[in-house]
Every structure is written in C-alpha cells, then in structure tokens.
C-alpha cells in the first residue's frame, strides 16, 4: 500500500543522500544532503541512524549555523524519541568543548543542566 511505497521511496532517498553527502563532504551540497539523509531516516523511524548522521553533521560542519540547526534535532531524537538524554548531554558537552561563542556555550550549558536535572543527577 501507500506505506510500503513511502518506505521504499525513503530507502531510495537514504541511498541517494548518503552517497551525495559522502561525495560532497565538507561542501554545502554535502551539508544539505546530510540534512535530507537524517530526515529520511526519521521518516523511516530509524532514529538511531538519524542521530548518528546528525552527530556526524555536527562534527563535519562545525559552525554556528550547523549548531543552531542540528543541536535541537539531536536533542529531540536522543532525549525525547530514544529516551537517552545521556547521549544528548554527551553531544552537547563535545560541542561545548569546541565552541568559542559565549552565548552558545551558555545555551548549551543550560540544556545540559536541564537534561541532567531530568535525570536526577
């Protein structure tokens, strides 16, 4: 039915965007392809894979633009969907170590604190 067709299309998209993001790594095309790749995984409900792609995108394209776009998606997937706030905290801490932007650092520390509070630690 329709769901089977949709899943087939998303699987084709995964193959296509994975290849494109690798071929054009560290370029704008690579970044956009990575976004579409993670979204395709979300559409397939393959959240672990989506999280890995988002983490890779954050590592490969370290910029304020990337952080603003990818960190909320990362937290949503790890902390909310996969119920693994510790993973979200680890990603935030990794980015926090690299950032030189005080405002971003403050925001990330607030997210870390909130997630840790929810964990009871």
C-alpha positions in Angstrom: 0.0 0.0 0.0 0.9 3.6 0.4 3.1 3.0 3.5 5.2 0.4 1.6 5.6 2.8 -1.3 6.6 5.6 1.0 9.1 3.4 2.8 10.6 2.3 -0.5 10.9 5.9 -1.6 12.6 6.9 1.7 15.0 3.9 1.4 15.9 5.1 -2.1 16.4 8.6 -0.6 18.7 7.2 2.1 20.9 5.5 -0.5 21.0 8.6 -2.7 21.6 11.2 0.0 24.2 9.0 1.8 26.2 8.8 -1.5 25.8 12.5 -2.2 26.8 13.6 1.3 30.0 11.4 1.1 30.9 12.6 -2.4 30.5 16.2 -1.4 31.7 16.1 2.2 32.6 19.5 3.6 30.7 21.4 1.0 27.3 23.0 1.0 25.9 20.1 -1.1 27.3 17.7 1.5 25.7 19.6 4.3 22.2 19.8 2.7 22.5 16.1 1.7 23.3 15.2 5.3 20.1 17.0 6.4 18.0 15.2 3.9 19.7 11.9 4.9 18.8 12.4 8.6 15.3 13.4 7.7 14.9 10.3 5.5 15.9 8.1 8.5 13.4 9.9 10.7 10.7 9.3 8.1 11.6 5.6 8.2 11.6 5.7 12.1 15.3 4.8 12.1 16.1 7.2 14.9 19.4 5.7 15.9 20.7 6.2 12.3 19.3 9.7 12.2 21.1 10.6 15.4 24.4 9.2 14.1 24.0 11.3 10.9 23.2 14.4 12.9 26.2 13.9 15.1 28.4 13.4 12.0 27.0 16.6 10.5 27.8 18.5 13.7 31.4 17.1 13.6 31.9 17.6 9.9 30.4 21.1 9.6 31.3 22.9 12.9 29.7 26.3 12.6 27.0 28.4 14.4 24.6 27.7 11.6 25.1 23.9 11.9 24.8 24.1 15.7 21.6 26.2 15.6 20.0 23.8 13.1 21.3 20.4 14.3 21.5 20.5 18.1 17.7 20.8 18.7 17.1 17.9 16.3 19.8 15.9 18.0 18.3 16.5 21.5 14.8 15.7 20.2 15.9 12.4 18.8 18.2 11.3 21.6 16.4 12.7 24.7 12.8 12.6 23.6 12.3 9.9 21.0 15.1 7.4 22.1 14.8 8.3 25.8 18.5 8.6 26.0 19.2 12.1 27.5 22.8 11.0 28.4 23.6 10.7 24.7 22.3 14.2 24.1 24.3 15.5 27.1 27.5 13.9 25.7 26.9 15.6 22.3 26.3 18.9 23.9 29.5 18.6 26.0 31.5 17.7 22.9 30.3 20.8 21.1 30.7 22.9 24.3 34.4 22.0 24.4 34.9 23.3 20.9 32.8 26.5 20.9 34.3 29.9 21.4 30.9 31.6 21.3 30.0 32.6 24.9 26.3 32.8 24.1 26.1 29.4 22.5 28.2 28.0 25.4 25.7 29.4 27.9 22.7 28.0 26.0 24.3 24.5 25.7 25.2 24.5 29.4 21.5 25.4 30.2 20.4 22.4 28.0 22.9 20.1 29.7 21.7 21.3 33.2 18.1 20.8 32.2 18.7 17.3 30.9 20.8 16.4 33.9 18.1 17.7 36.2 15.5 15.5 34.4 17.9 12.5 35.0 18.0 13.4 38.7 21.8 13.9 38.7 
